[in-house]
Amino acid sequence: MPSFISQGKIHRLELENFKSYRGHQVIGPFSDFTAIIGPNGSGKSNLMDAISFVLGVKTGQLRGSQLKDLIYAMDDSEKSEKGRRAFVTLVYQLANESEIQFTRVITSSGGSEYRIDGKSVTADTYTEKLKSLGILVKARNFLVFQGDVESIASKNPKELTALLEQISGSDDFKRDYEKYEEEKGIAEEKAALVYQKKRTIVAERKQKKEQKEEAEKHIRLQNELKSLKREHFLWQLFNIERDITKTANELEAEKRNREQVMQELDDFQQEATKKKKELNKYLKEIAQCEKKIAERSNKLDKSKPELLKLKEEMSRINSKIKKSKTELGKKEKERERHKEEIKKLQKGIQDLTTQLEDLHEKGRDGGEKLQLDDTKLREYFKVKEDAGMKTAKLTDEKEVLDRQQHADLEAQKNLEENLEQLRSRESELDSQNKQMLTRLKNIKDNSAKHREEVKSLNNELLVMKDKHQNARQKYENLKSKIDELEKQLRELKADRYENERDSRLSQAVETLKRLFQGVHGRMTELCRPTQKKYNLAVTVAMGKFMDAVVVEDEQTGKECIKYLKEQRLPPQTFIPLQSVRVKQVMERLRNLGGTAKLVFDVVQFDHALEKAILFAVGNTLVCDELDEAKRLSWSGERFKVVTVDGIMLSKSGTMTGGTSGGMEARSKQWDDKKVEGLKKKKEQFELELEELGSIREMQLKESETAGRLSGLDKKIQYADIEKKSIKDKLANLARERQNIKEEIDRISPDLLKLKQAVDKRSTEINKLEKRINDIVDRLYKGFSKSVGVDNIREYEEKQLKVSQSMAEERLSLSSQLSKLKYQLEYEQNRDMATRIEELQSSISNLQKDLERVQKKEFEANSAAEKASDEIEQLKEDAQEWKSKSEGCEKEIQEWNKRGSTATTNVSKLNRQINSKETQIEQLTSQKQEIVENCELQQISLPTISDPMETDSSTTGPVFDFDELDESLLRDRRPSEREKVELDFKKQLDAKLSEIERTAPNLKAMDQYEALQEKERDISAEFEVARKEQKQKADLFNSVKQSRYEKFMDAFNHISSNIDKIYKQLTKSNTHPLGGTAYLNLENEDDPYLHGVKYTTMPPTKRFRDMEQLSGGEKTVAALALLFAIHSYRPSPFFILDEVDAALDNLNVAKVARFIRSKSCQGARVNQDTEGGNGFQSIVISLKDSFYDKAEALVGVFRDADMSCSKTMSFDLTRFREE
């Protein structure tokens, strides 16, 4: 409440020619409560106009269009007279009884002059002086014109706000408020625009920075790649030059060797020329075959090997190696036994030789037993000579037969030994034949088994192909469906981010639906816009109710809230269907025309949920264009309107909403149901796709089966080859057995014939020996007696038998010795090592083959069957040509072995030289390719400026390899080089891969600098705009705060006093408490922009709108408001013009009593606890029940003679009863 101003009052009025008052008239004096009375038309209101005029009220409010209209004129002719003047003087008496005269003059020109105590002042000074006395001209806090009461009673909230602004003085800030608000908006828009520019430039600068970093990274990687390539190329050149030098040295050595061999070969050229040509032809064919084999092998190496086939081949080779090793073990054991046998034979020969020597010594000792003297000896020899002569013929015959017999015995022995060897070989061949047959049977069985497996695998492969084809078709179909669903989901932006709070809210609502019977669900789940274009509009119209939960009744809502509190879940808004209060749909809003529709009509929902939807959107309208929305919302009858773009226009004139990110994101929730359906379909198709299995696994299985099939075909092929080989071996064994049988059949008759001849000859020899013995006995008979021997022949025979026995024993031993020597020679000549060497060579070759196959298995990915067949065929052709060349070489060897050897050596050396030269050419070509590649890629290699300083024999630039790391300068084996090459390749691939992942914009570095400069400029511009925005905002906020404080100061004071005043005006003996009155703000933040609702409840009546009150009730309510407003900035006097016109006597008495309580009996001096300060009251009234309460009367009457208004005063205090 404003501070108390020292009280004064209107003492009197002086008028001259003002309206109906002619000439100079003095009206007064005025007491504290003065009533102006008089008949209608007498000039009572003109008196009030005079007071208003002198206090500075504008002409328009004084029932005149211009000041001249306020000058008295008896008729129209007087009005047209010039020089007419008028004035009104108000004598204001201060509390100390001093006076101030306020005069306002209407000049002859129709203008105003203001005087204070006779001194002319400006209008502003005049107004300020009045203001210092508590008289606010602009607020008119001292006047209530005729009709003002009815006007106040019928004011709407906005008009009441305007009145309060006028009273409070806050409308003084209105112009500045609107001006600064507009400037603030412009400054904010400008700052936002500059900020947006800055954001755009910053974003672009960040992007360019990333591109710049990417470009720098790309350049760095390119340099690193170039450096790595340089090192790689230099290392390759280093190895190439080292290989060229090494190969050149080897080539020179080979050429020297060739010269030596050619020198030796010159002696044999004539004899070998013809065969050389033929041999060269064969060698050419072999070279072509080898070249073709190399070409086919290269093609085969490039194709992916069939792994399973190679495994099968490895298995076969391993099996052969195992069998060969087993046979080798047997042969080595047999060789050991053979060595033991030889040792045993050698020991037997040694023992027999020792026995022969012992027998020889024994014979020498036995020949000296009979001792004869010389006579007897001569006689013995004489007799013996005679006997020899007589038996010479028989002896010769016997010797011939003995020689023949010995020869036949030796032949018989040889035949028997040959026969024994043939039979042993026959037995061995039978054993081999049995083994071959068993092996052939096993091969046939395995081949049949393999053919069955091939048939089964073919059927299985056919089924797998059909299954694979069907699976692929189904896979493509499902994949296309999933892609279509993903496209739809992307269009619906279904992959938008759902924060943790939204997820928790959704889960909480689902839980509530499970736990409580009456929970229907969230608003977004229960309804949806009829068209997608209304999504954003419905979202804005629903506002916070979009996420509200619809329940059946209040009890269910309370239980849900209790549950949310217990579970510490986020709060939710609940709409109980049974108890929610809604306004009915205004049918006329459906016929507005244009694109305008009720939001309620563009929402699909279940009829049972109608109240909830109506509660959320009410009678809000939706239209397409903003202009149409403005017309609906702000012209004529106002409506709440929202556009399809999300702009909300309220009845009060505010505009909110718009296409903000938050609203757009929330509007996407309408698509949640559709999105969920699409996601479920997608998950179902993905599940079917997962159940379908991996197409890659099917391909691998199919490939594996095809590999197994190919392996089995190869096995069958190998089995057929082996079967043919075994059949050929069986045929050879059969032929050899036939030959042995023929030889046995040939030897057996010869042996039998020889045995018969030996037996016959033995009989003849015995006969001859008997005849010889008879002759010898007859001749030795006398001599035998003389020497004391019964029979010298028998003696000799005895000695001879001993000798023969010894000879036979010697012969036996010699025979055994010969047999042992023959057997030793046979055993020594038996070739035990060849088969072992063959087996060892075979195992070595098989192991080499195994290593080759393993290497092929590691390196190759696929095998071309055709290439393999061609290679095999070429190998057979090459083998055939080699066989021919070997035959030719044998023929050349027949001419000259040395020449053939020299030719072979020359050919070998030529191939080696050609190979070396080709190798050097290839290395040189590789070197040239590397150099050209370096030039193409702009890679500079280090060279030595003076090649004479090096020992390099290569042409072209001499490279400096000192830059290479020492580890790269080491001499390496090919496998180590491959490893280093692989390391280089991996590093290069890694660099290239990293470079390929970059997407450089090489202009970004220059663009980045330009953007930085541009960013600095826009930052400075933004800083200026931001400061300007802050300055404008501060100005606006300052004015806003001042306006708010002014307005709220008045409102709070009036609001706190109006109920007290209204109670005073309405209380009576029957209703001692009186009625109730209060003020409400429609908007507490910006109250001056919205309405003030004035509500009264007369005694015994319930709440009603102001329009439903009676005329008297409205008048009392309006007076209460006027008195409350007056109490805010009280003027020392209060002038009311016929405010009692609509009041009955009871209410007139109450109002008069109230005014008297404020004006009389010291009320003007003392502070009133219920109604504010006291004031001087001047009331125009026609009702005696009102003006009889006054202290003085001013009577206004019409002087017919003078045709003007005149007054008279009457003091009633003399008649006031104490």
QUISULRA-V508170 format. One line per field, one symbol per residue. phi: phi as a letter, one per 20 degrees, with the letter a starting at -180 (. if undefined). psi: psi as a letter, one per 20 degrees, with the letter a starting at -180 (. if undefined). A space follows every 50 residues. Layout:
phi: ???
psi: ???
//
This chain:
phi: .fffdgfbbfeacccbldleeemecddpfeefcdddcqffnfofffffff ffffenfffgedlbebfffeefbfbffffefenfcbbcddeddffemfcc ddccddffenedcdcclndfcffffgffffffendeffelecccffnfff fffdfegfffffffffffnfffefffgfffffffffffffffffffffff fffffffffffffffffffffffffffffgffffffffffffffffffff fffffffffffffffgfdfffdffffgfffffffffffffffffffffff ffeffeffffffffffffffffffffffffffffffffffffffffffff fffffffffffffffffdeeddefffffffffffffffffdfffffffff ffffffffffffffffffffffffffffffffffffffffffffffffff fffffffffffffffffffffffffffffffffffffffffelfeffdff ffffffffffffffecfeeepfffeebbffcffegfffffffmfefefde cfbfffffffffffffelegfceddfffdfdceffefffecfnmefbfgg eddeafgfegffffffdlefdcbedfffffffedcmfececcefenedde ffoeccnnefgfffffffffegffffffffffffffffffffneffffff ffffffffffffgffffffffffffffffffffffffffffffffffgff fffffffffffffffffffffffffffffeffffffemcfbfffffffff ffffgfffffffffffffffffffffffefeeffffffffffffffffff ffffffffeedbcefffffffffffffffffffffffffffffffaffff ffffffffffffffffffffffffffffffffffffeldedfcefdfffd efdeenfdeeeffffgfeeffcfgfffffffffffffffffffffffecf dfeffffffffffffffffffffffffffffffffffffffffffgffff ffffffdffffffffdfbffcfemecbbdcefbefcffecededcccggm defbfgfeeffffffffffgffffffffcfefcbdcdlfefeeeffffff fffffffeddlmffeefefdcnfebfdccebddffeffefebcdedcdef felbeccbdbeeffdfff
psi: pqqpqpqarpgrqpqolodjoqapqppaqpahoppprrrpjikghhghhg ggghjjqqhhjklqhrhhiippphahhhhiqqjprqrpppopprhjjqqp ppppporhijaqqpqokipprrhgggghghhhjjooggiljiporpihgh ghhjqrghhhghghggghjhihigghghghgghgggggggggghgggggg ggghggghgghghggggggghggggggggggggggghghghghggghggh gggghgghgghhghhhijhghjgghgggghgghgggggghggggghgghh hhqpqoghghggggggggggggghhghggghhghhghgggggggghhggg ghgggggghghghhhhikhpoqahghhhhghgghgghhghjgghggghgg hgggggghgggggghggggggghghggghgggggggggggggggghgggh hghggghggghgghgggggghgghggghghggggghgghhhjlijqporh ggghgghgghghhhhphjohaqhhhirqqhqhijghghggghciihjqpp rgrhgggghgggghghjlrqqqppophhippqqqpohiiikirbjpqphh ijpprphijghgghhhhbkpqprgqhghggghhipcpqqoqpriijppor hiiqprcrmqhgggghhihhjgggggghgggghghhghhghhrphghggg gghgghggggggggggghggghggggggghgggggghgggghgghhhghh ggghgghggghhgggggghggghgghhghjgghghhjkpgohghghhghh ggghghgggggggggggggggghggghhipnhhghggggggggggghggg ggggghhghqhqpohghgggggghgggghghhgghggghghhhhgoghhg gggggggghgggggggggggggggggggggghhgggjlopqprphniiir jpiqraqpqojhiqqhhiiqpqrhhhghggghggggggggggghghiqmq niihgghgghhgghhgghggghgghggggggghggghgggggggggghgg gggghhhhhgghghiiqrhhmhiaapqqqqphoigmhiiaropppqoqpj qrpqqhhiqrgghggggggggghgghigmprirpppolijhjqrhghggg ggggghhihrljhhhqpphhjbqrqppoppqiphigiiirhqqopprpoh gilrqrrqqppihhjpp.
//
